[in-house]
Amino acid sequence: MSLDTAPAPVSDPLESLDLQKSMSARRLKNMVATGVVIACFVAAVVPLVLVLGTVVARGLERLSPYFLTHSMRGVNPNQPTGGIYHAIVGTVQQVGIATLIAVPLALLAAIYLVEYGRGKLAKTISFFVDVMTGLPSIVAGLFIYTLCILTLGGSFAGIYGALALAILMLPVVIRSTEEMLKLVPNELRESSYALGVARWRTIMKIVVPTALPGIMTGIMLGIARVTGETAPLLLTTFFTTSLNTNPFEGAQTALPQLIYVEATRGLPAAIDRAWAAALTLIVIVMMLNLVARIVAWRSSRKQAR
């Protein structure tokens, strides 16, 4: 008994040729797209590497323990002596106070916008956050200068610089925290509500800890945003070559101000100090970033347990 077998399909040479052309075109497009992405990556990274390499190379020439532990008091700008200790103290204090002011307000605003905000108030807050995101830094400094120094009769002090920096930090932390809270799955909230947990407790014990690594990243972006600002500090803290550990009284110098003043002197010794101060500023930001990463990592491990 013979079985009828279906005839084998005959491939059309034209269809096979079209298929090969289509695959070749796709490979070509993929190669072009990959090349464009790599070229864009190189174009973005090369300037960053050049700038960082130049700062490190020029800064290490002047950087020393003496440079980090002495101020510029009584030092002639022409002399290759003096240090930036007074500017390091000013930067740490001003950025620290700005963080203490801006971060709690930003977290509360972001939580309200994501978890509670549904009406006109939420739209108004969101609108002003968008406006503040593009606010020039000198405008923040001019606002604090006009309000606190001209109107209220205050004098130049580190606290006023910290207030200006806090204004600049607020929108960055609010927006980043808002986006991180939105990424938390709604199933986590609904499961908590189903167990009878209050809303505020759900936010504090479930939502915020889940989004904490992203929130810490946003906080570090805000700190990095304001650490290098110069214009608002020139209007609010003025400049001094002496050490001032009291941010509430008297002029106080920060690293960005010192870099600006030393670089504009045009003297070889002053320019060397500016490069070393710039390297120190980068190292401080990197150390803060590292600390924030460690805190976020430890909190995520505790949550996983």
C-alpha positions in Angstrom: 0.0 0.0 0.0 1.6 3.3 -1.2 1.1 6.5 0.7 0.7 9.7 -1.3 3.2 12.3 -0.2 2.7 16.0 -0.6 5.1 17.5 -3.1 8.0 19.5 -1.6 7.4 23.3 -1.8 9.5 24.9 -4.5 11.2 28.0 -3.2 10.8 31.1 -5.4 14.3 32.5 -6.2 12.9 36.0 -6.3 11.4 35.7 -2.7 14.7 34.3 -1.4 16.6 37.2 -3.0 14.1 39.8 -1.5 14.5 38.1 1.9 18.3 38.3 1.7 18.1 42.0 0.7 15.8 42.7 3.6 18.1 41.0 6.1 21.1 42.9 4.7 19.3 46.2 5.0 18.4 45.4 8.6 22.0 44.5 9.4 23.2 47.7 7.8 20.6 49.8 9.8 21.7 48.1 13.0 25.3 48.7 12.3 24.6 52.4 11.5 22.5 52.8 14.7 25.2 51.1 16.8 27.8 53.3 15.3 25.8 56.5 16.0 25.2 55.4 19.6 28.9 54.7 20.2 29.9 58.0 18.6 27.4 59.9 20.8 28.8 58.1 23.8 32.4 59.0 22.9 31.4 62.6 22.2 29.8 62.8 25.6 32.5 61.0 27.6 35.7 62.4 26.0 35.1 66.1 27.1 34.3 64.8 30.6 37.5 62.7 30.8 39.6 65.6 29.5 38.2 68.0 32.0 38.5 65.6 34.9 42.0 64.6 33.8 43.1 68.2 33.5 41.7 69.1 37.0 43.4 66.1 38.6 46.7 66.7 36.9 46.8 70.4 37.7 45.3 70.1 41.1 47.7 67.4 42.3 50.6 69.8 41.7 49.5 72.1 44.5 47.5 69.8 46.7 49.1 68.9 50.0 48.2 68.5 53.7 49.4 72.0 54.3 47.1 73.3 51.6 44.1 71.6 53.1 44.7 72.7 56.7 45.6 76.4 56.3 43.6 79.4 55.3 44.6 82.4 53.1 44.7 84.9 56.0 47.7 87.2 55.6 48.9 85.5 52.4 49.9 87.6 49.5 48.2 86.4 46.3 51.6 86.2 44.6 53.0 83.8 47.2 52.7 80.1 46.6 51.5 79.5 50.1 48.2 79.6 51.9 45.4 77.0 51.8 41.7 76.4 51.5 40.7 75.2 54.9 38.4 78.2 55.5 36.7 77.5 52.2 36.2 73.8 52.9 34.6 74.6 56.3 32.3 77.2 54.5 31.3 74.7 51.8 30.5 71.9 54.3 28.5 74.2 56.5 26.5 76.0 53.8 25.7 72.8 51.8 24.9 71.0 55.0 22.4 73.6 56.2 20.9 73.9 52.8 20.4 70.1 52.8 18.8 70.1 56.2 16.4 72.8 55.0 15.6 71.5 51.5 15.4 67.7 51.9 12.6 67.5 54.4 10.5 70.1 52.6 11.2 68.3 49.2 10.3 64.9 50.6 7.0 66.2 52.1 6.1 68.0 48.9 6.8 64.9 46.8 4.8 62.7 49.1 1.9 65.1 48.9 2.0 65.3 45.1 2.1 61.5 44.6 0.0 60.2 47.5 -2.5 63.0 48.2 -2.4 65.7 45.6 -5.5 65.7 43.4 -6.8 69.3 43.4 -5.7 72.9 42.5 -3.1 73.0 45.3 -1.2 70.0 43.8 -1.3 71.6 40.4 -0.1 74.9 41.8 2.8 73.2 43.6 3.7 71.2 40.5 3.7 74.4 38.4 6.0 76.3 40.8 8.4 73.3 41.0 8.6 73.4 37.2 9.3 77.1 37.3 12.0 76.8 40.0 13.7 74.0 38.1 14.8 76.5 35.5 15.5 79.3 37.9 19.0 80.9 37.4 21.1 80.6 40.4 21.9 84.3 40.6 18.1 85.0 40.9 18.0 82.8 44.0 20.9 84.7 45.5 19.4 88.1 44.5 16.1 87.1 46.2 17.8 86.2 49.5 20.1 89.3 49.3 17.1 91.6 48.8 14.9 89.9 51.4 17.4 89.1 54.2 20.1 91.8 53.8 18.5 94.8 52.2 14.9 94.5 53.6 15.5 92.8 57.0 18.9 94.6 57.6 21.0 91.5 58.0 24.7 91.3 57.1 26.6 88.9 54.9 26.6 85.4 56.5 26.8 81.7 55.5 23.2 81.1 56.5 22.0 83.4 53.8 24.1 81.5 51.2 22.6 78.2 52.6 19.1 79.6 52.1 19.9 80.5 48.5 21.3 77.0 47.9 18.2 75.4 49.5 16.0 77.2 47.0 18.0 75.7 44.1 18.1 72.3 45.7 14.3 72.0 46.3 13.0 71.4 42.7 15.7 68.8 41.9 14.9 66.7 45.0 11.1 67.1 44.7 11.1 66.0 41.0 13.4 63.0 41.5 11.6 61.9 44.7 8.3 62.2 43.0 9.4 60.0 40.1 10.8 57.4 42.5 7.6 57.3 44.5 5.6 56.8 41.3 7.7 53.7 40.5 6.6 51.9 43.7 3.9 49.3 42.6 0.4 50.1 43.7 0.0 46.5 44.7 2.2 47.2 47.7 -0.1 50.0 48.8 -3.2 48.0 48.2 -1.9 45.0 50.2 -1.1 47.3 53.1 -4.5 48.9 53.0 -6.2 45.5 52.8 -4.5 44.6 56.1 -6.0 47.7 57.7 -2.7 49.7 57.9 -3.3 53.5 57.9 -2.3 55.4 54.9 0.4 57.5 56.6 1.9 54.3 58.0 1.9 52.7 54.6 3.7 55.6 53.2 6.4 55.7 55.9 6.9 52.0 56.3 6.4 50.6 52.8 6.4 53.3 50.0 9.3 55.5 51.2 11.7 52.6 52.1 11.0 50.9 48.8 11.9 54.1 46.9 14.8 55.1 49.3 17.7 54.2 47.0 16.2 56.4 44.2 15.4 59.1 46.7 19.0 59.1 48.0 20.2 59.4 44.4 17.9 62.4 43.9 19.3 64.0 47.1 22.8 63.6 45.9 21.9 65.2 42.6 20.5 68.1 44.5 23.7 68.4 46.6 25.9 68.2 43.5 23.7 70.8 41.9 24.4 73.4 44.5 27.9 72.5 45.7 29.5 74.2 42.8 27.3 77.3 42.7 29.2 80.6 42.9 26.8 83.5 42.0 24.3 83.2 44.9 27.2 83.0 47.4 28.8 86.2 46.1 25.6 88.1 46.8 24.9 86.5 50.2 28.1 85.4 52.0 30.6 87.8 50.4 34.3 86.7 50.6 37.0 86.5 53.3 40.5 85.0 53.5 40.0 84.1 57.2 38.3 81.1 58.8 34.8 81.7 60.0 33.1 78.7 61.7 30.0 80.6 62.6 27.6 80.5 59.6 25.2 82.9 61.3 27.5 85.9 61.6 30.2 87.4 59.3 31.4 86.8 55.8 32.2 83.2 55.0 34.0 81.8 52.0 33.1 78.6 50.1 35.2 76.6 47.6 33.4 77.9 44.5 34.0 81.5 45.6 37.6 80.8 46.3 38.1 79.1 42.9 36.4 82.1 41.2 38.5 84.7 43.0 41.8 82.9 42.6 41.2 82.2 38.9 40.4 85.8 38.1 43.6 87.1 39.7 45.6 85.9 36.8 48.6 85.1 38.9 50.4 81.7 38.5 50.3 81.0 42.3 46.6 81.9 42.5 45.7 79.8 39.4 47.4 76.8 41.0 45.4 77.3 44.1 42.2 77.4 42.0 43.0 74.1 40.3 43.7 72.4 43.6 40.5 73.8 45.1 38.6 72.5 42.1 40.0 69.1 42.7 39.1 69.2 46.3 35.6 70.2 45.5 35.2 67.2 43.1 36.6 64.9 45.8 34.1 66.2 48.4 31.2 65.6 46.0 32.4 62.1 45.2 32.8 61.3 48.9 29.2 62.5 49.7 28.0 60.4 46.8 29.8 57.4 48.1 28.3 57.8 51.6 24.8 58.2 50.1 25.2 55.0 48.0 26.4 53.1 51.1 23.4 54.3 53.1 20.9 53.4 50.3 22.6 50.0 50.0 22.4 49.2 53.7 18.7 50.3 53.8 17.8 48.2 50.8 19.5 45.1 52.5 17.6 45.7 55.7 14.3 45.9 53.7 15.1 42.7 51.9 15.5 40.9 55.2 
